[in-house]
């Protein structure tokens, strides 16, 4: 598909979705009056029972801890990639390769790291990625006295 056609199709789809969303919200009350009675009865019953116990018991199995560690490694990799994208173009490729290598190394070592950590905690390593310094926060303008 050529780009102008793709843009026109995307614009038409966005307009259709926006119009449909507006039509859905107009004239409908924000309560359960539109919910089928049998569904409303079942929902009320579930609400009375409260939260399932599994929502309040932590899964401390090795597999669960490994999944959490892998998720954290993935999040750190995403942050490193974002920092690389903000760095100078000349060093971006090397930065991304270094971030990927760190991700692969951490994922490979995750089971061993988990085995060596006390139950319930995992030591994490901090990897510093060269990138631009964050901009200083703007200072708020002084409020005029209303006396």
N, C-alpha and C positions, 0 to 999 in steps of 0.2 A: 504494500500500500504506500502510495506516495505521501510525503509529509503534509501537503496542504489538505489532502483528503482526510488524513489521520487527525489533523487538528480540527477540522470541521466536524468530524464524527465525535471527537472527544468533547467539543464545545456543545454539540447537540445533546449528548448523553448527560453532561453536567446540568444543562438547563432542564432536561426532563426529570432528572433526579431531584433538583431543587424544587421544581414545580410540584412533584409528587409528595415531597416531604411537607411542603406548605399546605397542600390539600389535605394531607392526613391530620395535621394539627389543627386546622380550622374547624371550629364547631364541635370538636370532641371534648367532653369533660375530662379532667385529669383525675379520675377515680376509677373504681372497679365496675362501674355501671355497664361497660362494654364487654366485660369478661363473662363468659358462659357460666351459668349458675353452678353446674357440676364442678367446673374448674375452680370457682371461687370457694366452694365448700372444701375441696381437697386442699387448696392453699391455706385456708383457715385452720384446717386440721394439722397441717405440717408446721404452721407457725406456732400453734399451741404446744406441740411436742418439743420445740426448741431446736437448737443446733445439734447436728449429729456429733457424737462423742469424738469421732475421728478428726473433726475440725480442731479439737482442743488438745489432742495428744500428738506430740512430736514424734516423727519417725526417725529414730536414731540408728537405724540399721546402717551397715557399712555401705550398702548400695545407695541409700538415700543421701548419706554424707558425701559419697563420691559424685552423685548427680549435682549436689549443691556446689561442690568444689569446681566441677567442670563448668557450671553455669557462671561462677565467679571468674574463672579463667577466661571464658568467652567474653564476659563484660569488660574485663581488663584489656583484652585484645581489641574490642571495639573502640575503647577509649584511646588506645595507642594508635589505631588507624586514624581516628579523628584528629589526633594531635599531628600525625604525619601529614595529613591533608592540609593542615593549616601552616605547615612549615614551608620553607623556600622550595621552589620547584626543583632546584638543582640537587637537593639531598632527599627528595621525597621517595624516590624508588628505593634507595638504600634504607631509609627509615621504615618503609613498609616491609621490606625483606627482613629487617631486624625484628620488627613486631611479629611477623609470621613465625620466624624462628623461635622467638620467645614463647609464643602460643603453643607451637608444636612441642617444645621442650617441656613446658608446664603440663600439657595434657599427657605426655609420655610419663612424666614423673608423678602425676596425680595419685595413682594407687600407692606408690611408695611414700609419698608425703602424707597420705592418709594413715598408712600403717604406722608411721613414726610419730604421729600427733597424738596427744592425749585424747581420750574419748570425748567427743563434743567440741573439739577445737582443732583447727587446722592452721598451721603457720603459713602465712602468705608472704610472697616476696614482692617488693616494690621495684618496678622497672621505670626508670626515668627516661622519657623520650624527649629528645631535643626538639623544641618547637618555639614559636613566638611566645614571649611573655604575655600573660593575660593583661588586658587593659585595666588600668585602675578604675575603681568604681567612681562614678560621678558624685561629686559632693552636692548635697541638696542645697537649694537656694534658701537663704534665711527667710523666715516667715515675718511679714511685716507686723508690727505691733498694732493691735486693734483698740488702743486706748483712746 
